[in-house]
Amino acid sequence: MNQFKYFPQTLVVARACLLISFLSSCVSTQEVQSESQSAYMHYIESEKIENIDKITSFRYQGWRKLDGVHLMIRSAYNKHFFIRLKSTCPHLKTSKSIIVRNSTSNTFIARFDSISPGKFPGLKCFVKDIYPITQGQADEINALDKKAQAVKGELTS
């Protein structure tokens, strides 16, 4: 004879607890993402960095992912740029490489050119804003990213 009796209300309560736990973790992750996004833009505004329409003499050298909407690109002559995309780019946060799609050779144009996560070349993520930054500003933005990652780690542990 089975020692455990099936109680439908226990199952309902257990499922509700799991759902609440899952939803609260999603909200916490979204809050951290939006806080880091606003931290990046707050930094750009506080430093009074003006966005530009295009990068001329552009030769892609490397990149640094920040989140699904922001990244930094390094061009020839050690020039750094903070990039804000028009919307969240799927797979960008987990991508190890990007493809830069500029329509005009040696020019990268905001609101016209795009990037793609390396493993998803068919996915175009259009650039909304381009901000020229110094190496020091790039380091400070990296520090913001590390702080956001630390907060996210605290929420998941």
ChimeraX commands (.cxc) that place a marker at each C-alpha (Angstrom):
marker #1 position 0.00,0.00,0.00 radius 0.5
marker #1 position 1.29,3.44,-0.90 radius 0.5
marker #1 position 2.38,5.43,2.16 radius 0.5
marker #1 position 2.00,8.79,0.43 radius 0.5
marker #1 position -1.40,10.06,-0.44 radius 0.5
marker #1 position -1.83,12.38,-3.39 radius 0.5
marker #1 position -2.99,15.81,-2.24 radius 0.5
marker #1 position -3.94,18.02,-5.21 radius 0.5
marker #1 position -3.83,21.18,-3.10 radius 0.5
marker #1 position -0.20,20.43,-2.10 radius 0.5
marker #1 position 0.74,20.11,-5.76 radius 0.5
marker #1 position -1.00,23.41,-6.57 radius 0.5
marker #1 position 0.80,25.18,-3.72 radius 0.5
marker #1 position 4.17,23.73,-4.78 radius 0.5
marker #1 position 3.65,24.84,-8.38 radius 0.5
marker #1 position 2.61,28.32,-7.23 radius 0.5
marker #1 position 5.74,28.62,-5.08 radius 0.5
marker #1 position 7.96,27.57,-7.99 radius 0.5
marker #1 position 6.25,30.06,-10.31 radius 0.5
marker #1 position 6.60,32.91,-7.82 radius 0.5
marker #1 position 10.27,32.06,-7.28 radius 0.5
marker #1 position 10.92,31.97,-11.03 radius 0.5
marker #1 position 9.10,35.23,-11.70 radius 0.5
marker #1 position 10.88,37.07,-8.90 radius 0.5
marker #1 position 14.28,35.94,-10.21 radius 0.5
marker #1 position 13.33,37.17,-13.70 radius 0.5
marker #1 position 12.28,40.55,-12.33 radius 0.5
marker #1 position 15.55,40.82,-10.37 radius 0.5
marker #1 position 17.60,40.02,-13.48 radius 0.5
marker #1 position 15.64,42.55,-15.56 radius 0.5
marker #1 position 16.12,45.17,-12.85 radius 0.5
marker #1 position 19.89,44.58,-12.87 radius 0.5
marker #1 position 19.97,44.78,-16.67 radius 0.5
marker #1 position 17.97,48.01,-16.78 radius 0.5
marker #1 position 20.05,49.45,-13.92 radius 0.5
marker #1 position 23.28,48.68,-15.79 radius 0.5
marker #1 position 21.82,50.13,-19.00 radius 0.5
marker #1 position 20.82,53.30,-17.20 radius 0.5
marker #1 position 24.22,53.38,-15.48 radius 0.5
marker #1 position 25.95,53.34,-18.88 radius 0.5
marker #1 position 23.79,56.13,-20.26 radius 0.5
marker #1 position 24.06,58.09,-17.00 radius 0.5
marker #1 position 27.86,57.89,-17.33 radius 0.5
marker #1 position 27.74,59.06,-20.97 radius 0.5
marker #1 position 25.48,62.00,-20.01 radius 0.5
marker #1 position 27.52,62.94,-16.92 radius 0.5
marker #1 position 30.72,63.00,-18.98 radius 0.5
marker #1 position 28.90,65.13,-21.59 radius 0.5
marker #1 position 29.95,62.81,-24.40 radius 0.5
marker #1 position 28.23,63.84,-27.62 radius 0.5
marker #1 position 27.06,61.17,-30.01 radius 0.5
marker #1 position 28.28,61.29,-33.58 radius 0.5
marker #1 position 26.56,60.29,-36.81 radius 0.5
marker #1 position 29.43,58.25,-38.19 radius 0.5
marker #1 position 32.97,57.04,-37.73 radius 0.5
marker #1 position 35.18,57.87,-40.68 radius 0.5
marker #1 position 38.41,56.00,-41.42 radius 0.5
marker #1 position 36.82,53.08,-39.58 radius 0.5
marker #1 position 38.72,49.82,-39.36 radius 0.5
marker #1 position 37.29,47.41,-36.82 radius 0.5
marker #1 position 39.89,46.08,-34.37 radius 0.5
marker #1 position 37.94,44.57,-31.48 radius 0.5
marker #1 position 34.97,44.82,-29.18 radius 0.5
marker #1 position 33.79,44.44,-25.58 radius 0.5
marker #1 position 30.28,43.28,-24.74 radius 0.5
marker #1 position 28.41,45.07,-21.98 radius 0.5
marker #1 position 24.82,43.88,-22.29 radius 0.5
marker #1 position 22.30,43.17,-25.03 radius 0.5
marker #1 position 22.01,46.85,-26.03 radius 0.5
marker #1 position 25.46,48.34,-25.37 radius 0.5
marker #1 position 28.96,47.45,-26.47 radius 0.5
marker #1 position 32.30,49.11,-27.05 radius 0.5
marker #1 position 34.20,48.92,-30.31 radius 0.5
marker #1 position 37.86,49.64,-30.87 radius 0.5
marker #1 position 38.96,50.95,-34.24 radius 0.5
marker #1 position 42.34,51.55,-35.83 radius 0.5
marker #1 position 44.72,53.93,-34.06 radius 0.5
marker #1 position 43.32,52.75,-30.70 radius 0.5
marker #1 position 40.10,54.77,-31.05 radius 0.5
marker #1 position 37.27,53.63,-28.79 radius 0.5
marker #1 position 33.52,53.99,-29.27 radius 0.5
marker #1 position 30.57,53.29,-27.00 radius 0.5
marker #1 position 27.72,51.89,-29.11 radius 0.5
marker #1 position 24.03,51.84,-28.22 radius 0.5
marker #1 position 21.85,49.59,-30.38 radius 0.5
marker #1 position 18.27,50.40,-31.40 radius 0.5
marker #1 position 16.97,47.43,-29.41 radius 0.5
marker #1 position 18.19,44.38,-27.54 radius 0.5
marker #1 position 20.31,42.19,-29.76 radius 0.5
marker #1 position 19.59,38.50,-29.12 radius 0.5
marker #1 position 22.68,36.38,-28.40 radius 0.5
marker #1 position 24.98,39.41,-28.08 radius 0.5
marker #1 position 25.62,38.88,-24.36 radius 0.5
marker #1 position 26.80,35.31,-24.96 radius 0.5
marker #1 position 28.64,35.90,-28.23 radius 0.5
marker #1 position 32.41,35.63,-28.38 radius 0.5
marker #1 position 32.64,37.59,-31.64 radius 0.5
marker #1 position 30.68,40.05,-33.74 radius 0.5
marker #1 position 30.39,40.85,-37.41 radius 0.5
marker #1 position 30.45,44.57,-38.20 radius 0.5
marker #1 position 28.30,45.41,-41.20 radius 0.5
marker #1 position 29.10,48.81,-42.59 radius 0.5
marker #1 position 27.51,49.74,-45.88 radius 0.5
marker #1 position 30.29,52.10,-46.92 radius 0.5
marker #1 position 33.88,50.94,-46.71 radius 0.5
marker #1 position 35.86,52.70,-43.97 radius 0.5
marker #1 position 32.73,54.42,-42.57 radius 0.5
marker #1 position 30.43,53.20,-39.79 radius 0.5
marker #1 position 27.10,55.06,-39.73 radius 0.5
marker #1 position 24.61,55.28,-36.84 radius 0.5
marker #1 position 20.99,54.35,-37.65 radius 0.5
marker #1 position 22.14,52.68,-40.87 radius 0.5
marker #1 position 24.88,50.12,-40.15 radius 0.5
marker #1 position 24.60,47.07,-37.93 radius 0.5
marker #1 position 26.43,44.37,-36.03 radius 0.5
marker #1 position 25.64,40.67,-35.78 radius 0.5
marker #1 position 26.59,38.12,-33.13 radius 0.5
marker #1 position 29.31,35.91,-34.62 radius 0.5
marker #1 position 27.29,32.68,-34.64 radius 0.5
marker #1 position 24.20,34.43,-36.03 radius 0.5
marker #1 position 25.37,36.29,-39.16 radius 0.5
marker #1 position 21.82,36.69,-40.47 radius 0.5
marker #1 position 20.74,38.66,-37.40 radius 0.5
marker #1 position 21.18,42.41,-37.89 radius 0.5
marker #1 position 21.28,44.62,-34.80 radius 0.5
marker #1 position 21.16,48.23,-35.91 radius 0.5
marker #1 position 23.22,50.95,-34.28 radius 0.5
marker #1 position 21.27,53.77,-32.68 radius 0.5
marker #1 position 24.07,55.94,-31.26 radius 0.5
marker #1 position 27.86,56.17,-31.50 radius 0.5
marker #1 position 29.85,57.92,-28.77 radius 0.5
marker #1 position 33.60,58.49,-29.16 radius 0.5
marker #1 position 35.34,57.71,-25.86 radius 0.5
marker #1 position 38.90,57.74,-24.55 radius 0.5
marker #1 position 40.76,54.72,-23.20 radius 0.5
marker #1 position 40.18,56.06,-19.68 radius 0.5
marker #1 position 36.44,56.36,-20.29 radius 0.5
marker #1 position 36.39,52.82,-21.72 radius 0.5
marker #1 position 38.06,51.61,-18.50 radius 0.5
marker #1 position 35.43,53.42,-16.40 radius 0.5
marker #1 position 32.60,51.89,-18.45 radius 0.5
marker #1 position 34.23,48.46,-17.95 radius 0.5
marker #1 position 34.18,49.14,-14.20 radius 0.5
marker #1 position 30.43,49.84,-14.41 radius 0.5
marker #1 position 29.98,46.51,-16.18 radius 0.5
marker #1 position 31.97,44.65,-13.51 radius 0.5
marker #1 position 29.87,46.27,-10.80 radius 0.5
marker #1 position 26.65,45.20,-12.58 radius 0.5
marker #1 position 28.01,41.63,-12.92 radius 0.5
marker #1 position 28.86,41.56,-9.20 radius 0.5
marker #1 position 25.34,42.68,-8.27 radius 0.5
marker #1 position 23.87,40.08,-10.64 radius 0.5
marker #1 position 26.06,37.40,-9.02 radius 0.5
marker #1 position 24.77,38.38,-5.59 radius 0.5
marker #1 position 21.17,38.01,-6.78 radius 0.5
marker #1 position 21.71,34.54,-8.23 radius 0.5
marker #1 position 23.63,33.11,-5.29 radius 0.5
marker link #1:1,2 radius 0.2
marker link #1:2,3 radius 0.2
marker link #1:3,4 radius 0.2
marker link #1:4,5 radius 0.2
marker link #1:5,6 radius 0.2
marker link #1:6,7 radius 0.2
marker link #1:7,8 radius 0.2
marker link #1:8,9 radius 0.2
marker link #1:9,10 radius 0.2
marker link #1:10,11 radius 0.2
marker link #1:11,12 radius 0.2
marker link #1:12,13 radius 0.2
marker link #1:13,14 radius 0.2
marker link #1:14,15 radius 0.2
marker link #1:15,16 radius 0.2
marker link #1:16,17 radius 0.2
marker link #1:17,18 radius 0.2
marker link #1:18,19 radius 0.2
marker link #1:19,20 radius 0.2
marker link #1:20,21 radius 0.2
marker link #1:21,22 radius 0.2
marker link #1:22,23 radius 0.2
marker link #1:23,24 radius 0.2
marker link #1:24,25 radius 0.2
marker link #1:25,26 radius 0.2
marker link #1:26,27 radius 0.2
marker link #1:27,28 radius 0.2
marker link #1:28,29 radius 0.2
marker link #1:29,30 radius 0.2
marker link #1:30,31 radius 0.2
marker link #1:31,32 radius 0.2
marker link #1:32,33 radius 0.2
marker link #1:33,34 radius 0.2
marker link #1:34,35 radius 0.2
marker link #1:35,36 radius 0.2
marker link #1:36,37 radius 0.2
marker link #1:37,38 radius 0.2
marker link #1:38,39 radius 0.2
marker link #1:39,40 radius 0.2
marker link #1:40,41 radius 0.2
marker link #1:41,42 radius 0.2
marker link #1:42,43 radius 0.2
marker link #1:43,44 radius 0.2
marker link #1:44,45 radius 0.2
marker link #1:45,46 radius 0.2
marker link #1:46,47 radius 0.2
marker link #1:47,48 radius 0.2
marker link #1:48,49 radius 0.2
marker link #1:49,50 radius 0.2
marker link #1:50,51 radius 0.2
marker link #1:51,52 radius 0.2
marker link #1:52,53 radius 0.2
marker link #1:53,54 radius 0.2
marker link #1:54,55 radius 0.2
marker link #1:55,56 radius 0.2
marker link #1:56,57 radius 0.2
marker link #1:57,58 radius 0.2
marker link #1:58,59 radius 0.2
marker link #1:59,60 radius 0.2
marker link #1:60,61 radius 0.2
marker link #1:61,62 radius 0.2
marker link #1:62,63 radius 0.2
marker link #1:63,64 radius 0.2
marker link #1:64,65 radius 0.2
marker link #1:65,66 radius 0.2
marker link #1:66,67 radius 0.2
marker link #1:67,68 radius 0.2
marker link #1:68,69 radius 0.2
marker link #1:69,70 radius 0.2
marker link #1:70,71 radius 0.2
marker link #1:71,72 radius 0.2
marker link #1:72,73 radius 0.2
marker link #1:73,74 radius 0.2
marker link #1:74,75 radius 0.2
marker link #1:75,76 radius 0.2
marker link #1:76,77 radius 0.2
marker link #1:77,78 radius 0.2
marker link #1:78,79 radius 0.2
marker link #1:79,80 radius 0.2
marker link #1:80,81 radius 0.2
marker link #1:81,82 radius 0.2
marker link #1:82,83 radius 0.2
marker link #1:83,84 radius 0.2
marker link #1:84,85 radius 0.2
marker link #1:85,86 radius 0.2
marker link #1:86,87 radius 0.2
marker link #1:87,88 radius 0.2
marker link #1:88,89 radius 0.2
marker link #1:89,90 radius 0.2
marker link #1:90,91 radius 0.2
marker link #1:91,92 radius 0.2
marker link #1:92,93 radius 0.2
marker link #1:93,94 radius 0.2
marker link #1:94,95 radius 0.2
marker link #1:95,96 radius 0.2
marker link #1:96,97 radius 0.2
marker link #1:97,98 radius 0.2
marker link #1:98,99 radius 0.2
marker link #1:99,100 radius 0.2
marker link #1:100,101 radius 0.2
marker link #1:101,102 radius 0.2
marker link #1:102,103 radius 0.2
marker link #1:103,104 radius 0.2
marker link #1:104,105 radius 0.2
marker link #1:105,106 radius 0.2
marker link #1:106,107 radius 0.2
marker link #1:107,108 radius 0.2
marker link #1:108,109 radius 0.2
marker link #1:109,110 radius 0.2
marker link #1:110,111 radius 0.2
marker link #1:111,112 radius 0.2
marker link #1:112,113 radius 0.2
marker link #1:113,114 radius 0.2
marker link #1:114,115 radius 0.2
marker link #1:115,116 radius 0.2
marker link #1:116,117 radius 0.2
marker link #1:117,118 radius 0.2
marker link #1:118,119 radius 0.2
marker link #1:119,120 radius 0.2
marker link #1:120,121 radius 0.2
marker link #1:121,122 radius 0.2
marker link #1:122,123 radius 0.2
marker link #1:123,124 radius 0.2
marker link #1:124,125 radius 0.2
marker link #1:125,126 radius 0.2
marker link #1:126,127 radius 0.2
marker link #1:127,128 radius 0.2
marker link #1:128,129 radius 0.2
marker link #1:129,130 radius 0.2
marker link #1:130,131 radius 0.2
marker link #1:131,132 radius 0.2
marker link #1:132,133 radius 0.2
marker link #1:133,134 radius 0.2
marker link #1:134,135 radius 0.2
marker link #1:135,136 radius 0.2
marker link #1:136,137 radius 0.2
marker link #1:137,138 radius 0.2
marker link #1:138,139 radius 0.2
marker link #1:139,140 radius 0.2
marker link #1:140,141 radius 0.2
marker link #1:141,142 radius 0.2
marker link #1:142,143 radius 0.2
marker link #1:143,144 radius 0.2
marker link #1:144,145 radius 0.2
marker link #1:145,146 radius 0.2
marker link #1:146,147 radius 0.2
marker link #1:147,148 radius 0.2
marker link #1:148,149 radius 0.2
marker link #1:149,150 radius 0.2
marker link #1:150,151 radius 0.2
marker link #1:151,152 radius 0.2
marker link #1:152,153 radius 0.2
marker link #1:153,154 radius 0.2
marker link #1:154,155 radius 0.2
marker link #1:155,156 radius 0.2
marker link #1:156,157 radius 0.2
view
